[in-house]
C-alpha cells in the first residue's frame, strides 16, 4: 500500500503577503504535495482554516507521515488538535516540521524547549551533508546551494538530536543544525530548516528530494505493540 501523507500548512502568508503569494500562488502545501505526487504516495493537504484544521481523528488515523509548515499563526492551532497530533506521533506517525514550524505547538511540546534561534532575512545558505550514509541524504551531493534564504543561527534551543543529517552555513557566518532526527514513542521526527515563504525553495530539486527521502524514512514500520499500565505477571 502507498504511504499516506498529509501536508499541513497554516496558509496565511500566501493570503496576506504579496511576495509569498507570487512565489506560492496555490500555497506552500501544494508545492510540497506536488513534489511527493511524483512518487508512489497517497497525498492530501490540509490547512489551518479548515474545520478541525483539517486534522480530524479520521484524517490522522489515515496518515502515515504528517508534514507541517507554520509560522505567524502557530498560536491559533487548537490544543485539542495538538494533543491529537502528538498522540498519533507517539503511536507511530512520522512528523516532518519545516522551517518556521520549529515554533509550532506540536514541535515545541515534542522537544520540551522553546526551540528559539537567531534569525535574519535575506541571506544565502549552503546546506552541508554531515551524514552521507543517512537515507535522508540519499542522492544529495556534498552540499546544496540555496541562493536566497532566511538565516537561522545557533544557538538553537532544542534537545540534542538523535542524528544530524545536515548543517546549514549562511553567508553572514552563522551555522545551524538544519536537519535533525528524533524519535518520540514509535514516531520518527525530522526537523528540516530550509523553506522561507518568500523564496522558491520548495521548487528546488534537491530540497524536494530531501523531503521525499525524509517522508520515506519517517514512514511507520511494523513493530512490537507496547503495553503500558498495570499488567499481570507472565510467570
C-alpha positions in Angstrom: 0.0 0.0 0.0 1.3 3.5 -0.7 2.4 5.7 2.1 -0.3 8.1 3.1 1.0 11.7 3.5 -0.8 14.8 4.8 0.9 18.1 4.0 -0.4 20.7 6.5 0.1 24.4 6.1 -1.3 27.3 8.0 -1.6 29.1 4.6 -1.6 32.6 6.0 1.4 34.2 4.3 0.1 33.2 0.9 -3.1 35.1 1.6 -1.6 38.2 3.3 1.9 38.7 1.7 2.2 39.6 -1.9 5.7 38.2 -2.4 4.7 34.9 -0.8 1.6 34.7 -2.9 3.7 35.3 -6.1 6.1 32.5 -5.2 3.4 30.1 -4.0 0.1 31.1 -5.6 -1.5 27.8 -4.6 0.1 27.7 -1.2 3.3 26.1 0.1 1.3 22.9 0.9 0.5 22.5 -2.8 4.2 22.9 -3.9 5.3 20.2 -1.4 2.4 17.9 -2.3 3.3 18.2 -6.0 6.9 17.1 -5.2 5.5 14.0 -3.4 2.9 13.3 -6.1 5.7 12.2 -8.4 6.3 9.3 -6.1 4.1 6.4 -5.1 2.4 8.3 -2.2 -1.2 8.9 -1.4 -1.0 12.7 -0.7 -3.6 15.0 0.8 -3.3 18.6 2.0 -4.9 20.4 5.0 -4.8 24.0 6.2 -5.5 25.9 9.4 -8.8 27.4 8.5 -10.5 24.1 7.7 -12.8 22.5 10.3 -10.5 21.0 13.0 -7.6 22.5 11.0 -8.1 19.7 8.5 -6.7 17.2 11.1 -9.7 15.3 12.3 -9.3 11.9 14.0 -10.3 10.2 10.7 -7.6 12.1 8.8 -4.8 11.4 11.3 -5.8 7.8 11.5 -5.3 7.7 7.8 -2.0 9.5 7.8 1.4 7.7 7.9 3.5 10.9 7.7 2.5 14.5 8.6 4.5 17.3 7.0 3.9 20.6 8.8 4.6 24.3 7.7 3.6 27.1 10.0 4.8 30.5 11.2 2.6 33.5 12.1 -0.4 31.5 13.2 1.3 28.9 15.5 -0.8 30.1 18.5 -4.1 29.7 16.6 -3.8 25.9 16.4 -6.2 24.5 18.9 -4.8 22.5 21.8 -7.1 19.6 21.3 -5.7 19.2 17.7 -2.2 19.5 19.1 -2.9 16.7 21.6 -4.4 14.6 18.8 -1.3 15.0 16.6 1.2 14.3 19.4 -0.8 11.1 20.3 -0.5 9.9 16.8 3.2 10.6 16.6 3.8 8.6 19.8 1.8 5.8 18.2 4.0 5.7 15.1 3.0 8.5 12.7 6.0 10.3 11.1 6.3 14.1 11.6 8.3 16.5 9.4 8.2 20.1 10.7 9.6 22.5 8.1 11.4 25.8 8.6 9.4 28.1 11.0 7.4 25.1 12.2 10.1 24.8 14.8 7.9 27.3 16.7 4.7 25.2 16.3 3.0 24.0 19.4 3.5 20.4 18.3 7.2 20.6 17.8 7.8 22.7 21.0 5.9 20.1 23.1 7.7 17.2 21.5 11.1 18.9 22.2 10.2 20.2 25.6 12.1 23.5 24.9 11.4 26.9 23.4 13.1 25.9 20.1 14.4 29.5 19.7 17.1 30.5 17.3 18.6 33.8 16.0 17.4 34.9 12.6 17.8 37.4 9.8 16.1 37.9 6.4 17.8 37.9 3.0 20.8 35.6 3.2 22.4 32.7 1.3 22.6 29.2 2.6 25.0 26.3 1.9 23.4 23.2 3.3 26.1 20.6 4.1 25.6 16.9 4.3 27.2 15.7 7.6 26.0 12.1 7.4 26.4 10.9 3.8 25.2 7.4 4.8 21.9 8.5 6.1 18.9 7.6 3.9 17.5 11.2 4.1 20.7 12.3 2.3 20.4 9.7 -0.5 21.0 11.2 -3.9 22.3 14.6 -2.5 25.7 15.9 -3.3 28.2 17.1 -0.7 26.2 20.3 -0.2 23.2 22.1 -1.5 23.4 25.8 -2.5 20.3 27.8 -1.7 20.6 31.3 -3.3 18.1 33.1 -1.1 17.0 32.1 2.4 16.2 33.4 5.8 19.1 32.9 8.2 18.5 30.7 11.2 21.5 30.5 13.5 22.8 28.7 16.6 22.4 28.5 19.5 19.2 26.6 18.7 17.3 25.7 21.8 16.5 22.1 21.0 17.5 18.8 22.7 20.5 17.0 21.3 19.3 15.3 18.2 19.4 11.5 17.8 21.0 12.1 14.4 22.1 15.2 12.5 21.9 14.9 8.7 22.5 18.5 7.6 24.2 21.6 8.9 23.5 24.9 7.3 26.1 27.6 6.8 24.9 31.2 6.0 26.8 33.9 4.1 26.7 36.1 7.3 28.8 33.5 9.1 26.2 31.7 11.2 25.6 27.9 11.2 22.6 25.8 12.2 21.8 22.2 12.8 19.4 22.2 9.8 18.4 18.5 9.5 17.7 16.9 12.9 16.2 13.4 13.6 14.4 12.4 16.7 12.2 9.6 18.0 9.2 10.1 20.3 7.5 6.9 21.2 7.2 4.9 17.9 7.2 8.0 15.8 10.1 9.4 13.8 10.6 13.2 13.6 12.8 15.1 11.1 13.1 18.8 11.5 14.3 20.5 8.3 15.2 24.2 8.3 15.1 25.4 4.7 11.9 26.9 3.4 11.2 30.6 3.9 7.9 31.6 2.4 9.3 34.5 0.2 11.7 32.3 -1.7 11.1 29.4 -4.2 13.0 26.9 -2.0 10.3 24.2 -2.2 10.7 24.1 -6.0 14.4 23.3 -5.8 15.1 19.7 -6.9 17.5 18.9 -4.0 15.1 20.2 -1.4 12.3 18.2 -2.9 14.5 15.1 -2.9 15.3 15.6 0.8 11.7 16.0 1.8 10.8 12.9 -0.2 13.6 10.9 1.4 12.5 12.1 4.8 9.0 11.0 4.1 10.2 7.6 3.3 12.4 7.5 6.4 9.6 8.7 8.7 7.0 6.2 7.3 5.9 3.9 10.2 7.5 0.4 10.5 5.7 -2.6 11.8 7.0 -3.3 15.3 6.1 -4.6 18.7 3.0 -3.2 20.2 4.0 -1.7 23.6 1.9 -2.4 26.7 1.6 0.3 29.3 -0.1 0.5 32.7 -0.8 -2.2 35.2 -0.2 -5.7 33.8 -0.4 -9.3 35.1 2.8 -11.3 35.7 3.9 -13.5 32.9 5.2 -16.1 35.4 
